[in-house]
Amino acid sequence: MARLENKVAIITGSGSGIGKEIAITYAKEGANIVVADFNEAGIQQTVKELNELGTKAIGVKVDVTNEEDISKMVDETVKAFGTIDILVNNAGISDNMQAAANVTDDVWERVMNINVNGVMRGIRKVLPIFLEKGAGTIVNMASISGLTGGRGGLAYTASKHAVVGMTKNIASQYGPQNIRCNAIGPAHIPTPLTENMANIDTFGMEVATRGVNTMVKPGTTSEIANIALFLASEESSYINGVTLAADFGWSAY
Ligand SMILES: NC(=O)c1ccc[n+]([C@@H]2O[C@H](COP(=O)([O-])OP(=O)(O)OC[C@H]3O[C@@H](n4cnc5c(N)ncnc54)[C@H](O)[C@@H]3O)[C@@H](O)[C@H]2O)c1
């Protein structure tokens, strides 16, 4: 049997990069997929590729910062597939490496809204369904910046630490109801997010990349998607509340 046979998975930010790869990886293991993103072209492309694999997939245009959109995402999932088994909170943005002295309110608020509030909104909305079923799995996309202090800008680092904290809180408080919540902390994975950074804070970039020479190699989207598969599947059934560093030992130095 496939590892996610007939499971229903919502993956936010799956119109691109890591989220798209998770959608394809889950689909190949038998899951039905909800592609939730605010980029319509990205949604259509991912859904098309999933359909070509023979997967049942729907796309929902969602801004994860918007409560109504989150409700729509969950309602449309239940309408299409009857339930939800897995929520992957992957949508996220960078802060262009803005260091503390240079952080703008605009960037701070946007990063917190998407990377933190968006995760909270998704979790809050699926929990009643998971509680009713007595089962459910959440996979949050944190970052190595959620486990270390100096590898991103202020807002991004703070936001990903919040994701790590939410992951532990959910595991601790809802584990007894058979709900698992784990996270992944990737280092550097080339995607549109890392390739298209604009208005980079020169000082912030310089200080955040001091240790890059100790990073053995960047990772790939499929290496991260494989971790997301493990964390969503029964193979990780005894793991709850963990953020797994995916950095080939970079943070072990
Ligand atoms: N690429 C890396 O090196 C790296 C490292 C650590 C963590 N991450 C995390 O991985 C996740 C995915 O990043 P990626 O590199 O694949 O980036 P990406 O830019 O390729 O993909 C992110 C997707 O999220 C969507 N998105 C952004 N804001 C949204 C919103 N408000 N509502 C709905 N969708 C939204 C975008 O449209 C895009 O499709 C992010 O949370 C990021 O912080 C990435």
The ligand as an SDF file (V2000), in Angstrom:
LIG
                    3D

 44 48  0  0  0  0  0  0  0  0999 V2000
   14.0770   27.8790   -0.0850 N   0  0  0  0  0  0  0  0  0  0  0  0
   14.7620   27.8640    1.0560 C   0  0  0  0  0  0  0  0  0  0  0  0
   16.0010   27.9360    1.0920 O   0  0  0  0  0  0  0  0  0  0  0  0
   14.0180   27.7450    2.3610 C   0  0  0  0  0  0  0  0  0  0  0  0
   14.7700   27.5110    3.5230 C   0  0  0  0  0  0  0  0  0  0  0  0
   14.1090   27.3970    4.7350 C   0  0  0  0  0  0  0  0  0  0  0  0
   12.7260   27.5000    4.7870 C   0  0  0  0  0  0  0  0  0  0  0  0
   12.0210   27.7450    3.6400 N   0  0  0  0  0  0  0  0  0  0  0  0
   10.5720   27.8610    3.7680 C   0  0  0  0  0  0  0  0  0  0  0  0
    9.9630   26.9910    2.8510 O   0  0  0  0  0  0  0  0  0  0  0  0
    8.6700   27.5110    2.5010 C   0  0  0  0  0  0  0  0  0  0  0  0
    8.4950   27.4740    0.9950 C   0  0  0  0  0  0  0  0  0  0  0  0
    9.4710   28.2980    0.4220 O   0  0  0  0  0  0  0  0  0  0  0  0
   10.0150   28.1350   -1.0760 P   0  0  0  0  0  0  0  0  0  0  0  0
   11.4740   28.3010   -1.0040 O   0  0  0  0  0  0  0  0  0  0  0  0
    9.4280   26.9460   -1.7160 O   0  0  0  0  0  0  0  0  0  0  0  0
    9.4220   29.4870   -1.7040 O   0  0  0  0  0  0  0  0  0  0  0  0
    8.5840   29.7960   -3.0290 P   0  0  0  0  0  0  0  0  0  0  0  0
    8.5590   31.2790   -3.1100 O   0  0  0  0  0  0  0  0  0  0  0  0
    9.1060   29.0080   -4.1730 O   0  0  0  0  0  0  0  0  0  0  0  0
    7.1410   29.2370   -2.6680 O   0  0  0  0  0  0  0  0  0  0  0  0
    6.3240   29.8390   -1.7100 C   0  0  0  0  0  0  0  0  0  0  0  0
    4.8920   29.7570   -2.1750 C   0  0  0  0  0  0  0  0  0  0  0  0
    4.0860   30.3200   -1.1490 O   0  0  0  0  0  0  0  0  0  0  0  0
    3.1080   31.1330   -1.7600 C   0  0  0  0  0  0  0  0  0  0  0  0
    2.6630   32.1610   -0.8250 N   0  0  0  0  0  0  0  0  0  0  0  0
    3.3960   33.1850   -0.3300 C   0  0  0  0  0  0  0  0  0  0  0  0
    2.6280   33.9480    0.4500 N   0  0  0  0  0  0  0  0  0  0  0  0
    1.3970   33.3950    0.4600 C   0  0  0  0  0  0  0  0  0  0  0  0
    0.1700   33.7290    1.0940 C   0  0  0  0  0  0  0  0  0  0  0  0
    0.0390   34.8340    1.8390 N   0  0  0  0  0  0  0  0  0  0  0  0
   -0.9040   32.9200    0.9080 N   0  0  0  0  0  0  0  0  0  0  0  0
   -0.7920   31.8160    0.1140 C   0  0  0  0  0  0  0  0  0  0  0  0
    0.3320   31.4700   -0.5150 N   0  0  0  0  0  0  0  0  0  0  0  0
    1.4150   32.2470   -0.3460 C   0  0  0  0  0  0  0  0  0  0  0  0
    3.7810   31.7160   -2.9940 C   0  0  0  0  0  0  0  0  0  0  0  0
    2.8310   32.1480   -3.9730 O   0  0  0  0  0  0  0  0  0  0  0  0
    4.6210   30.5310   -3.4700 C   0  0  0  0  0  0  0  0  0  0  0  0
    3.8940   29.7350   -4.3850 O   0  0  0  0  0  0  0  0  0  0  0  0
    8.5950   28.8980    3.1250 C   0  0  0  0  0  0  0  0  0  0  0  0
    7.8580   28.8380    4.3390 O   0  0  0  0  0  0  0  0  0  0  0  0
   10.0360   29.2430    3.4160 C   0  0  0  0  0  0  0  0  0  0  0  0
   10.1930   30.1470    4.4780 O   0  0  0  0  0  0  0  0  0  0  0  0
   12.6470   27.8680    2.4350 C   0  0  0  0  0  0  0  0  0  0  0  0
  1  2  1  0
  2  3  2  0
  2  4  1  0
  4  5  1  0
  4 44  2  0
  5  6  2  0
  6  7  1  0
  7  8  2  0
  8  9  1  0
  8 44  1  0
  9 10  1  0
  9 42  1  0
 10 11  1  0
 11 12  1  0
 11 40  1  0
 12 13  1  0
 13 14  1  0
 14 15  2  0
 14 16  1  0
 14 17  1  0
 17 18  1  0
 18 19  2  0
 18 20  1  0
 18 21  1  0
 21 22  1  0
 22 23  1  0
 23 24  1  0
 23 38  1  0
 24 25  1  0
 25 26  1  0
 25 36  1  0
 26 27  1  0
 26 35  1  0
 27 28  2  0
 28 29  1  0
 29 30  1  0
 29 35  2  0
 30 31  1  0
 30 32  2  0
 32 33  1  0
 33 34  2  0
 34 35  1  0
 36 37  1  0
 36 38  1  0
 38 39  1  0
 40 41  1  0
 40 42  1  0
 42 43  1  0
M  CHG  2   8   1  16  -1
M  END
$$$$
